[in-house]
C-alpha cells in the first residue's frame, strides 16, 4: 500500500494537470486560430511575432512559478511565510515588467513592424501573468494538483476569451492584445483566490531574488531559443511568408507545450536527493508524446494546417512541412525537461549549452539559411536535435545529486 499510494497520486496528478494544460493551452491556440482567420496574413505575421516576444518575456512568469514550487517543496517549519514571499516578489516583478514594456514598446514596434499599442498592451499583460504564475507555483510546490489545474484553466481561458473578443470586435492586433491584457488580469486574480487565497508576506526573503535570477536566466535563454526563429522569419521573409511561418509555429508550440504536465507534476520530485529515476521517467514520457504528434503531423499534415490556419495555408503547401514544425517543438520539449532537471539540482551551468545553441542558430539563419520557410525550420530542427543529444549525454555523465537548499524562512 505504501508504494501504491504515491504512484496513484502521481497518476492522478498527471491526469488532472494534463487535462488542465490541454484546456489552457488549447484556449491559447484557439485565440491564434481565430486571429489567423480574422487578420490578413501580413497582420497575422505581426501578431505571431508579438506572441513570440511575449512568450520570451513570459519566461519570467514560468521562472517565478518554478521558484515558488521549489521553495514551497523544500520549506519545513514556515511554509505560509515562504508562500507569501513568493507572491510579494511576483508583485514587484509584475510592476517592473509593465514599466519596462512601456519603455521597450517603440523599438520593438519599429523593428518588427507591430503597432506600438499592441506591444504595450501585450507586455503589460505579462505583469499579471507573473502574479498568477506565483500563485500556481504555490499549489505546484504543495503538490495540490486540483488547485493547480484550476489555476491553469482560468488563466488560459480568461486570456483567450477576452483576446478573441478583442480581435473579433476590432479586427486588429491592437484589439487582440487589449483583450489579452484584460483576460490576464482577470485570470491572475481568480488563480490567486483558488491557489493561495490570503498568501502574503512583508519580505521577499534572503536568497529568493538571487535564486529567481538564476532560474529566470536559464529559462529566458531556453524560450528565446524556442522563439527566435519566428522573429527572424519576420525579418528575413516577406510579410506573407512570415504569416505562413507563424502558422507552422503554432504546431511547434503544441508539440512543445503538450507534454508540459509531465514536467510540472514531476519537477517538485526532482528537488529530492535521488531524482535520476524521475528525470528518466519525465524524459521518456515527453519523447513518447513528441513521437506521437510528429508522426500524426507527417501522416495528416494538410489536416493539421487546415485546422490551425485555414485552407489558405494548405494551398501554400505548408501541410507537407508540418511534421518538421512538430519535430522542432518535440525536441525543444526534451531540452526543457533536461534543463528543469539541472535547475532542480541548482546547477549554475544549466544554461551554457542553450546559450551556445542560440548563438549558433542565429548565426546560421542570419548568414546563410533564410531564403524560405523550409530553410529556417530545418535549421531549427537540426540545432534542437543536436542540443537534445548533448543534454542527454551531459545529464547522464553529470550525475543527479541535488544540493541541499536552505529553506527561505531559515535564511532570514
Secondary structure, 3 states (H helix, E strand, C coil): CHHHHHHHHHHHHHHHHHHHHHHHHHHHHHHHHHHHHHCCHHHHHHHHHHHHHHHHHCHHHHHHHHHHHHHHHHCCCCHHHHHHHHHHHHHHHHHHHHHHHHHHHHHHHHHHCCCHHHHHHHHHHHHHHHHHHHHHHHHHHHCCHHHHHHHHHHHHHHHHHHHHHHHHHHCCHHHHHHHHHHHHHHHHHHHHHHHCCCCCCCCCCCCHHHHHHHHHHHHHHHHHHCCHHHHHHHHHCCHHHHHHHHHHHHHHHHHHHHCHHHHHHHHHHHCCCECHHHHHHHHHHHHHHHHHHHHHHHHCHHHHHHHHHCHHHHHCCHHHHHHHHHHHHHHHHHHHHHHHHHHHCCCCCCCHHHHHHHHHHHHHHHHCCCCCHHHHHHHHHHHHHHHHHHHHHHHHHHCCECCCCCCHHHCC
